[in-house]
Amino acid sequence: MSAQRTWRLGFAASQGGIYVQIAEVAFLDAGGADLSVGGAASASSEYGSGYAAGMAFDKATGTEWATVGGAIPAWLQYQHAA
């Protein structure tokens, strides 16, 4: 069984239908070690530089990724370095 390098979260709708926002996503191994380090985040859209896809994986719950208003459906993706 091989490990997946790329994971994508898809969003078909949002509350109010305006935008999607996520404060934090983490990929952890069975021991709790963070696996979302050194990879690359991307998204179907970003509201602006203050809401970039990488902010969903930056280990800071005070930042977030958000889509452009009305850009639904949307997706957020992370490609692991190894």
Secondary structure as GFF3:
##gff-version 3
##sequence-region A 1 82
A	DSSP	beta_strand	6	11	.	.	.	ID=ss1
A	DSSP	three_ten_helix	15	17	.	.	.	ID=ss2
A	DSSP	beta_strand	21	22	.	.	.	ID=ss3
A	DSSP	beta_strand	40	43	.	.	.	ID=ss4
A	DSSP	three_ten_helix	49	51	.	.	.	ID=ss5
A	DSSP	three_ten_helix	53	57	.	.	.	ID=ss6
A	DSSP	beta_strand	65	66	.	.	.	ID=ss7
A	DSSP	beta_strand	74	79	.	.	.	ID=ss8
###
